[in-house]
Amino acid sequence: MEFDKSKIKTLPLSERKSKTSLDIMINPDEVPKRSKNLEIITNIANEILKSKKEDKQVIMFFGAHLIKNGLSLILKKMAEKNYITHLATNGAGSIHDWEFAYLGKTEEDVRYYVQKGQFGLWEETGKYINLAIIEGAKNNLGYGESIGKLISSEKLGEEIIKHPYKKFSVQEAAYCHKISFTVHSCLGQDIIHEHPLCDFEAIGKTSGTDFYKFVNSVSNLDGGVYLSIGSAITSPMVFEKASSMARNLAYQENKEIEDFLIVVNDIQEGKWDWNSEKEPPKDDPSYYLRFCKIFSRMGVRELHYVQEDNRIFLTNLYHELRKLDR
């Protein structure tokens, strides 16, 4: 027997105790705390500017904590200045961005709410995001584009859905500036999947559309840069499959996709030299760091692992880009 989701009871989002508010948003104009990796960040900035000048792809795949850490305005600036050509995230990244735009708050106390059977079961988040995805699927839009359109237009059909804080939304900025924003959903992993209105056919179609958009960007990555920030599983796993698909077509045309830089930023320790041709043995914990192991297998020109808080890394990268982009 299937679980009867129609019996699920949701509560208004306004009743949730949210842990994170707009107070955490980082001002792009503020001088950041100096990075211990400033030399390599400067090199990365030069690579991005070179790619921008030559009209090459610069893809950034990020985890949801990037949004919860207050980096939305930095991402918006990087997209608006064309430092980034494609933004990608998981379902949670999209949800936190939407909640900031709609409520000005996000992130709940999982330990507290899950014991009450209330974790993730908030009416507006589940209702509006699912309805936007369903509408987007009918119009052959991608997942990210569907949410960006909702935030920007503030409409679902004939209903007006106000988003008073949409200036803080990365999805809205990407939609308005026609920059690819793809969402790579894992079924059963996101809180909107708990809601009675969840439609997995629509989620599958829109997220599938986004995956093929992502593959297309990877197909044009030669001469560009791929940034993977705070996404230990989704980014490397999705990139691995996209890379194989892109190269399958490229090799049929006697082309290669290998002349690009991969930059991985996370806070986990990484002592292995991932630019070497050897992988750590299976009894070494480094072997199970997918965000490094998978990327080391991709056969690219250069791979850098920057172990640092994503707030320090990204703010320093943005300021180096501004300084060098004269």
C-alpha positions in Angstrom: 0.0 0.0 0.0 1.1 3.6 -0.7 1.4 6.3 1.9 -1.7 8.5 1.9 -0.2 12.0 1.5 -3.6 13.6 1.3 -3.9 13.2 5.1 -0.8 15.3 5.7 -1.4 18.4 7.8 0.7 21.5 7.0 1.0 24.7 9.0 1.4 28.3 7.8 5.1 29.2 7.2 4.6 32.3 9.4 4.3 29.9 12.4 7.7 28.4 11.9 10.6 29.4 14.0 13.2 30.2 11.3 16.9 30.1 12.3 18.2 32.4 9.6 17.1 35.8 8.5 18.3 38.5 6.1 20.6 39.8 8.8 23.2 37.3 7.6 23.4 38.7 4.1 26.9 39.8 3.2 27.3 43.2 1.6 29.3 42.7 -1.7 30.9 46.1 -1.2 32.4 45.3 2.2 36.1 44.4 2.3 36.2 40.7 3.1 38.3 38.9 5.7 41.6 38.1 4.0 41.8 34.6 2.7 44.8 32.3 3.5 44.5 31.1 -0.1 44.6 34.6 -1.7 47.3 33.7 -4.2 45.4 30.8 -5.6 42.1 32.8 -5.5 43.8 35.5 -7.6 44.9 32.9 -10.1 41.3 31.6 -10.3 40.0 35.1 -10.8 42.4 35.6 -13.7 41.2 32.3 -15.2 37.6 33.5 -14.9 38.3 36.8 -16.5 40.1 35.1 -19.3 37.1 32.9 -19.9 34.8 35.9 -19.8 36.9 37.7 -22.4 37.0 34.7 -24.7 33.2 34.1 -24.2 33.8 30.7 -22.5 31.7 28.9 -19.9 32.1 29.6 -16.2 29.9 27.2 -14.3 29.3 27.3 -10.5 27.6 24.4 -8.8 26.9 25.2 -5.1 25.3 23.6 -2.1 22.5 25.0 -0.1 24.7 26.3 2.7 26.0 29.0 0.4 22.5 30.6 0.5 22.2 30.0 4.3 25.6 31.6 4.8 24.4 34.9 3.3 26.2 34.8 -0.1 23.2 35.5 -2.3 24.1 39.1 -3.1 27.7 38.0 -4.0 26.3 35.4 -6.4 23.9 38.0 -7.9 26.7 40.4 -8.5 28.9 37.7 -10.1 26.0 36.7 -12.4 25.1 40.3 -13.3 28.8 41.1 -14.2 28.9 37.9 -16.3 31.6 36.4 -14.2 29.3 33.3 -14.0 27.5 32.0 -17.1 25.7 29.0 -15.4 24.5 28.6 -11.8 23.5 25.1 -10.5 22.4 23.8 -7.1 20.3 21.1 -5.4 16.7 21.3 -4.4 17.5 22.7 -1.0 19.5 25.6 -2.5 16.4 26.6 -4.5 14.1 26.3 -1.5 16.2 28.5 0.8 16.5 31.1 -2.0 12.8 31.1 -2.5 12.0 31.3 1.3 14.3 34.3 1.6 12.5 36.0 -1.3 9.0 35.2 0.1 9.5 35.4 3.9 12.9 37.0 4.5 13.7 34.0 6.6 14.7 30.4 6.1 16.1 27.2 7.8 14.2 25.4 10.6 15.3 23.5 13.6 15.2 19.9 12.3 15.7 18.3 15.7 12.8 20.2 17.1 10.3 19.9 14.3 11.0 16.3 13.1 10.1 14.9 16.5 6.7 16.6 16.2 6.1 15.3 12.7 6.3 18.9 11.4 9.7 19.2 9.8 9.3 20.6 6.3 5.5 20.6 6.4 4.9 24.3 5.8 2.0 25.3 3.6 3.4 28.1 1.5 6.8 26.6 0.7 5.3 23.3 -0.4 2.3 24.8 -2.1 3.9 27.6 -4.1 7.1 25.9 -5.2 5.2 22.7 -6.2 2.6 24.7 -8.2 5.4 26.7 -9.9 7.1 23.5 -10.9 3.8 22.0 -12.2 3.1 25.2 -14.2 6.7 25.2 -15.5 6.4 21.5 -16.6 3.3 22.3 -18.6 5.2 25.1 -20.3 8.4 23.1 -20.9 10.5 25.2 -18.5 13.3 24.0 -16.3 13.0 23.7 -12.5 15.2 26.8 -11.8 13.5 28.8 -14.5 10.1 27.9 -13.1 11.0 29.2 -9.6 12.8 32.3 -10.9 9.7 33.2 -13.0 7.5 32.8 -9.9 9.7 35.1 -7.8 10.1 37.7 -10.6 6.5 37.8 -11.9 4.9 37.2 -8.5 2.1 35.3 -10.2 0.9 31.7 -10.4 -1.8 31.6 -13.0 -4.1 34.5 -12.0 -3.0 34.4 -8.3 -0.7 37.1 -7.0 2.1 35.8 -4.8 4.1 38.7 -3.3 7.8 38.2 -2.8 8.8 41.4 -0.8 12.4 40.3 -0.5 13.0 39.2 -4.1 16.0 41.5 -4.5 17.9 38.9 -2.4 17.0 36.0 -4.7 19.7 34.5 -6.9 17.0 32.6 -8.9 15.2 35.8 -9.7 18.4 37.5 -10.8 19.3 34.6 -13.0 15.8 34.6 -14.6 15.8 38.4 -15.2 19.4 38.3 -16.7 18.7 35.2 -18.8 21.5 33.2 -17.0 21.0 29.5 -16.7 20.0 28.4 -13.2 19.6 24.7 -13.0 18.2 22.7 -10.0 19.2 19.1 -9.7 16.6 17.4 -7.5 16.9 14.1 -5.7 13.5 12.5 -5.2 12.5 12.3 -1.5 15.3 14.6 -0.4 13.6 18.0 -0.3 10.9 19.3 2.0 8.6 20.2 -0.9 8.3 16.4 -1.6 6.4 16.0 1.7 3.6 18.3 0.6 0.3 16.9 -0.7 0.6 18.9 -3.9 4.0 17.4 -4.8 4.0 16.1 -8.3 7.0 13.9 -9.0 6.2 13.8 -12.8 6.5 17.6 -12.9 9.6 17.6 -10.7 11.2 14.9 -12.8 10.4 16.7 -16.1 11.7 20.2 -14.9 14.8 18.8 -13.2 15.5 16.6 -16.2 15.2 19.7 -18.4 17.7 21.4 -16.2 20.1 18.4 -16.3 20.2 18.6 -20.1 20.8 22.4 -19.9 23.7 21.6 -17.6 25.1 19.0 -20.0 24.9 21.5 -22.8 27.0 24.0 -20.7 29.5 21.3 -19.9 29.7 20.5 -23.6 31.0 24.1 -24.1 33.3 24.1 -21.1 36.6 23.8 -23.0 38.6 27.0 -22.2 36.4 27.7 -19.2 36.1 27.2 -15.4 34.0 24.9 -13.3 33.5 25.9 -9.6 32.1 23.4 -7.2 31.4 25.1 -3.8 30.1 23.3 -0.8 28.5 20.5 -2.7 30.1 17.3 -1.6 27.8 14.9 -3.5 25.4 16.5 -6.0 27.9 18.6 -7.9 30.5 15.8 -8.5 27.9 13.1 -9.2 26.0 15.3 -11.7 29.2 16.6 -13.4 30.6 13.1 -13.8 27.6 12.0 -15.9 27.2 15.3 -17.8 30.9 15.2 -18.7 30.7 11.7 -20.1 27.6 12.6 -22.2 29.2 15.8 -23.5 32.4 14.0 -24.4 30.5 11.2 -26.1 29.2 13.7 -28.7 32.5 15.7 -28.8 34.6 12.6 -29.7 32.2 11.8 -32.5 33.2 15.1 -33.9 36.9 14.6 -33.2 36.8 17.2 -30.5 38.0 17.2 -26.9 36.7 18.7 -23.6 39.7 18.9 -21.3 41.2 22.3 -21.5 39.5 23.8 -18.4 40.0 24.5 -14.7 38.1 22.8 -11.9 38.0 24.5 -8.5 36.6 22.7 -5.5 35.9 24.7 -2.3 34.9 22.9 0.9 36.0 22.9 4.6 36.8 19.2 4.9 40.5 18.3 5.2 42.1 17.3 2.0 45.7 16.1 2.3 45.9 14.1 -0.9 47.5 15.5 -4.0 44.5 15.3 -6.3 46.6 16.5 -9.3 48.7 13.3 -9.1 47.7 10.4 -11.3 47.2 8.1 -8.3 44.1 7.8 -6.2 44.3 7.2 -2.4 43.8 3.6 -1.4 40.4 2.5 -0.2 41.5 2.3 3.4 42.4 6.1 3.3 39.4 8.4 4.2 40.4 10.6 1.3 39.2 7.9 -1.1 35.6 8.6 0.0 35.8 12.4 -0.5 33.7 12.3 -3.7 34.0 16.0 -4.2 37.7 15.5 -4.9 38.0 11.9 -6.1 35.4 12.2 -8.9 36.8 15.5 -10.1 40.4 14.1 -10.1 39.2 11.5 -12.6 37.8 14.0 -15.1 41.0 14.4 -17.1 41.1 18.2 -17.1 44.0 20.7 -17.4 44.1 21.6 -13.7 42.3 20.9 -10.5 42.5 22.9 -7.3 41.0 22.1 -3.9 40.6 25.2 -1.7 40.0 24.2 1.9 38.2 27.2 3.4 34.9 28.6 4.6 32.8 29.4 1.5 32.1 32.9 2.8 35.8 33.7 2.9 36.5 32.0 -0.4 33.7 33.5 -2.4 33.9 37.1 -1.0 37.6 37.1 -1.7 37.1 35.7 -5.2 34.5 38.4 -6.0 36.7 41.2 -4.8 39.7 39.9 -6.7 37.5 39.8 -9.8 36.4 43.4 -9.3 40.0 44.5 -8.7 41.4 42.7 -11.8 38.4 43.5 -14.1 39.5 47.0 -15.2 
